[in-house]
């Protein structure tokens, strides 16, 4: 599912009409049909619907919706903002049809008319915001700004057409004034404000409706940003064959843990086990290994400290495994960094670099994967900032650009953790993860994630697939754990234990 800017959506609309011959008025009609279905589905008891229409295509969608509501014996109360003669194209066509049908319509050309319209709208069960669509590129002003403030004051449920009026179709930022919708129905694909906060918080529940724009018209736009969907993850997790065995699902080697940081190794192992790895071995020092052995019964340990003299022993052990994790809970000190850099350079199997393994390459981002091996890194914003020599604020100000650039610089798949985790590959493709919740803002969550991704690598997924699927399942497990417990006090092991439930939940969902 692509995530579009307003410019990209405009190009796709034009391509659908000009290259594939679908009249724009047909697309508007399909949008209206999608709107009425969503309205009836979400508000089945609505008998009167107030529709505020602006003079653009968004207003045309609202006018077309009014016709279909009338046919459903739902009374539309249509408020035409601005001068009727300002309506053009398909919007003017639908305005003419509504006039011919004699639908209840009121002109709103000044503040006094707006006050009367808002008073009349309070008699409705629902308000439809069809004032502005994705093309808005500046904050609303004048009569339109007054209308938006008025809609927010009457305190009725609001259904927004395409995006809530006041938002830009190409930005995650909000403006003043801006509609805060309960339900937003958008068309073909989600747009930037539907996905990214703070704008997304104004959209309420989002329905993405098919209006018969050809898939080829979308593909031709070359969009690099997409939203990970349950269907995409489901196909990466096939049912297990009856004759499978532990060797079928791979052996994960986890180089992790040190004095005082055994928990990171334990949680990474739990993540790998609960995400379905057939075998898991934690490579760590003898003292930490004893703690790991006691805490995670299903995994094994290999006793060796990560230092320059032990690199060959670790490489020999890892060479026969299917995937590796390097980094959780290793010492953050220069001697360990040097050993990690040598180890990473010589590991050939698919590998996840996390925590200390990312820190080891601070200022050396281009050295992380010079040979193009199957690699992925899982930094949080602070770690990525240190790796790239910038600030956390700069990373957070544009997470998509940051992760895309980092993937190309490091030649690795990059998982930038946090709210709406983003995943990028060196080809410039970026996906946004929709699962997860604030309860997961606690220690150890990233360790569980690195183990879960390694398990999927061991199953044979490539690094980008493993990252997308692992992040989605990790977030979904967090959502299930929150439902069972709370978003307060949610622990990393709660999420690890919920990973099998997340897989089953995903399989149960109807494609």
C-alpha angles and dihedrals in degrees: 000000000000122000109220140197119223090255092054092048090050091052091049092049091051092046091051090053103036102034101030098032100236107147113235090232088061090054089050091050091050090049090053091050090051090049095052092048092051092045094051092044095051099033106030093162097053109123100167123037124190111211119194109198128195123203097258136075090288089060089048089057089052092050092049089049089054091059093052093046089053089054089052090054091249112133114237118206104198121200114191110206114210129000116330093224088062090070113103140185119348092357090057090047092055092043089055092049092050090050092050090049091052094233115176103269133166129194115231107195102143143019095271092053089047092054090052091047093051091048090051091046091060087071090065128089095223140016124221115207107211096149104109132008134194094302096075109116103172137040113281117257141179119015093351092057089049090051093051092050089047093053091053091050099055092064101218125137110275128212111196121209110227096329133358109271112261096039123106116235090224103045140066091212125099129224136205117284105028134157116243104209131200092207130017122194112198130178136243097339137005118265130222095268092052092061110030127063142265089032093044090061088065094055101067113195111000127217117190106204128200110231094175098264103159115252088230090061089058095043092052090063091069095223112187098191123078143162118242109238132199091245092056092052095042094062089055091059107060121183115271118258117244093238096049122122138189092279090058092068100047140246119267121205113202117195100197150119137055138182108320092006103073090120092070091057092046094050093047088052091048090050092053094046095047092045089059110265112161094218133010128193123183114211108208145125120296096254094050091043091062090056092046092050090054095046103045113035098183096059131072132220135223112202112226134117119232103246136121095270093054100048095100093049091052092046092051091051096045095046092078095048129090102229139001141207119205125188120028109131097352115143115278096223135112097253091055091044092056092049092047092051091053092045094049092048091056102040109102102182122087107287141190116211113203140167110334092020089060092045089053089068097051105149089004101080094137090058095061097089113001092153096052096243121167097279138154132178128206110202128164114225094270093051092048091049091054091046093053098036096244137104132278089237090057091051093048094046091068110009094172095055091042095054092042093052092044092054092052092045096048096035087227136112103259125210109195103198127213138071106352095007111219126211125199136181127207091258088069098254113142129190128191121216118225100192131086137063143224091268087074091068093105138100121287099024092113091052091056089048094052090052093047092051090048090054090055091048088053088053088061102261116143116246096262093048092045091050095049094045094042094050092047094049092044090054093044090051088052090052092051091047090051091052090052096044124002141279087253116079093007106161130207092242089055087061093046091052091050095055095092089049089052091054091050092046089053092050092050094055114101109245 
